[in-house]
């Protein structure tokens, strides 16, 4: 599994690109490597990939509502009892992607865009938010068993 996080310059958002590198038999996605981008299109419109997107949306919704801690140790985590949502991230986009692989192959993948609507809309994400997005992305991959 290839995971890239691409923060937007001058905007409080970031894209997450997850290229599938292993077959996902639960989604009938047995042939991942494709010779051309057009061949990947056939995978992206398959029922199995649509089922993966549906499951991904459910997992992301849960993760955004209950963010995993980015801290390595639970002793470093702060307990927030304020019940405010001032730092909640929102899902802007979840779709299929055509990801170039090694040796001139192409793979299907997931393209996710997360946005902090409460942040200054003309500035890039702070490092702490980038770390939160990385924690969400890694937990997302783990829950969907994409690694």
Secondary structure as a PSIPRED ss2 file (coil, helix, strand):
# PSIPRED VFORMAT (PSIPRED V4.0)

   1 X C   1.000  0.000  0.000
   2 X E   0.000  0.000  1.000
   3 X E   0.000  0.000  1.000
   4 X E   0.000  0.000  1.000
   5 X E   0.000  0.000  1.000
   6 X E   0.000  0.000  1.000
   7 X E   0.000  0.000  1.000
   8 X C   1.000  0.000  0.000
   9 X C   1.000  0.000  0.000
  10 X C   1.000  0.000  0.000
  11 X C   1.000  0.000  0.000
  12 X C   1.000  0.000  0.000
  13 X E   0.000  0.000  1.000
  14 X E   0.000  0.000  1.000
  15 X E   0.000  0.000  1.000
  16 X E   0.000  0.000  1.000
  17 X E   0.000  0.000  1.000
  18 X E   0.000  0.000  1.000
  19 X E   0.000  0.000  1.000
  20 X C   1.000  0.000  0.000
  21 X C   1.000  0.000  0.000
  22 X C   1.000  0.000  0.000
  23 X C   1.000  0.000  0.000
  24 X E   0.000  0.000  1.000
  25 X H   0.000  1.000  0.000
  26 X H   0.000  1.000  0.000
  27 X H   0.000  1.000  0.000
  28 X C   1.000  0.000  0.000
  29 X E   0.000  0.000  1.000
  30 X C   1.000  0.000  0.000
  31 X C   1.000  0.000  0.000
  32 X C   1.000  0.000  0.000
  33 X C   1.000  0.000  0.000
  34 X E   0.000  0.000  1.000
  35 X C   1.000  0.000  0.000
  36 X C   1.000  0.000  0.000
  37 X H   0.000  1.000  0.000
  38 X H   0.000  1.000  0.000
  39 X H   0.000  1.000  0.000
  40 X H   0.000  1.000  0.000
  41 X H   0.000  1.000  0.000
  42 X H   0.000  1.000  0.000
  43 X H   0.000  1.000  0.000
  44 X H   0.000  1.000  0.000
  45 X C   1.000  0.000  0.000
  46 X C   1.000  0.000  0.000
  47 X H   0.000  1.000  0.000
  48 X H   0.000  1.000  0.000
  49 X H   0.000  1.000  0.000
  50 X H   0.000  1.000  0.000
  51 X H   0.000  1.000  0.000
  52 X H   0.000  1.000  0.000
  53 X H   0.000  1.000  0.000
  54 X H   0.000  1.000  0.000
  55 X H   0.000  1.000  0.000
  56 X H   0.000  1.000  0.000
  57 X H   0.000  1.000  0.000
  58 X H   0.000  1.000  0.000
  59 X H   0.000  1.000  0.000
  60 X H   0.000  1.000  0.000
  61 X H   0.000  1.000  0.000
  62 X H   0.000  1.000  0.000
  63 X H   0.000  1.000  0.000
  64 X H   0.000  1.000  0.000
  65 X H   0.000  1.000  0.000
  66 X C   1.000  0.000  0.000
  67 X C   1.000  0.000  0.000
  68 X C   1.000  0.000  0.000
  69 X C   1.000  0.000  0.000
  70 X C   1.000  0.000  0.000
  71 X C   1.000  0.000  0.000
  72 X C   1.000  0.000  0.000
  73 X C   1.000  0.000  0.000
  74 X H   0.000  1.000  0.000
  75 X H   0.000  1.000  0.000
  76 X H   0.000  1.000  0.000
  77 X C   1.000  0.000  0.000
  78 X C   1.000  0.000  0.000
  79 X C   1.000  0.000  0.000
  80 X C   1.000  0.000  0.000
  81 X C   1.000  0.000  0.000
  82 X C   1.000  0.000  0.000
  83 X C   1.000  0.000  0.000
  84 X C   1.000  0.000  0.000
  85 X C   1.000  0.000  0.000
  86 X C   1.000  0.000  0.000
  87 X C   1.000  0.000  0.000
  88 X C   1.000  0.000  0.000
  89 X C   1.000  0.000  0.000
  90 X E   0.000  0.000  1.000
  91 X E   0.000  0.000  1.000
  92 X E   0.000  0.000  1.000
  93 X E   0.000  0.000  1.000
  94 X E   0.000  0.000  1.000
  95 X E   0.000  0.000  1.000
  96 X E   0.000  0.000  1.000
  97 X E   0.000  0.000  1.000
  98 X E   0.000  0.000  1.000
  99 X E   0.000  0.000  1.000
 100 X E   0.000  0.000  1.000
 101 X C   1.000  0.000  0.000
 102 X C   1.000  0.000  0.000
 103 X C   1.000  0.000  0.000
 104 X C   1.000  0.000  0.000
 105 X C   1.000  0.000  0.000
 106 X E   0.000  0.000  1.000
 107 X E   0.000  0.000  1.000
 108 X E   0.000  0.000  1.000
 109 X E   0.000  0.000  1.000
 110 X E   0.000  0.000  1.000
 111 X E   0.000  0.000  1.000
 112 X E   0.000  0.000  1.000
 113 X E   0.000  0.000  1.000
 114 X E   0.000  0.000  1.000
 115 X E   0.000  0.000  1.000
 116 X C   1.000  0.000  0.000
 117 X C   1.000  0.000  0.000
 118 X C   1.000  0.000  0.000
 119 X C   1.000  0.000  0.000
 120 X C   1.000  0.000  0.000
 121 X C   1.000  0.000  0.000
 122 X C   1.000  0.000  0.000
 123 X C   1.000  0.000  0.000
 124 X C   1.000  0.000  0.000
 125 X C   1.000  0.000  0.000
 126 X C   1.000  0.000  0.000
 127 X H   0.000  1.000  0.000
 128 X H   0.000  1.000  0.000
 129 X H   0.000  1.000  0.000
 130 X H   0.000  1.000  0.000
 131 X H   0.000  1.000  0.000
 132 X H   0.000  1.000  0.000
 133 X H   0.000  1.000  0.000
 134 X H   0.000  1.000  0.000
 135 X H   0.000  1.000  0.000
 136 X H   0.000  1.000  0.000
 137 X H   0.000  1.000  0.000
 138 X H   0.000  1.000  0.000
 139 X H   0.000  1.000  0.000
 140 X H   0.000  1.000  0.000
 141 X H   0.000  1.000  0.000
 142 X H   0.000  1.000  0.000
 143 X H   0.000  1.000  0.000
 144 X C   1.000  0.000  0.000
 145 X C   1.000  0.000  0.000
 146 X C   1.000  0.000  0.000
 147 X C   1.000  0.000  0.000
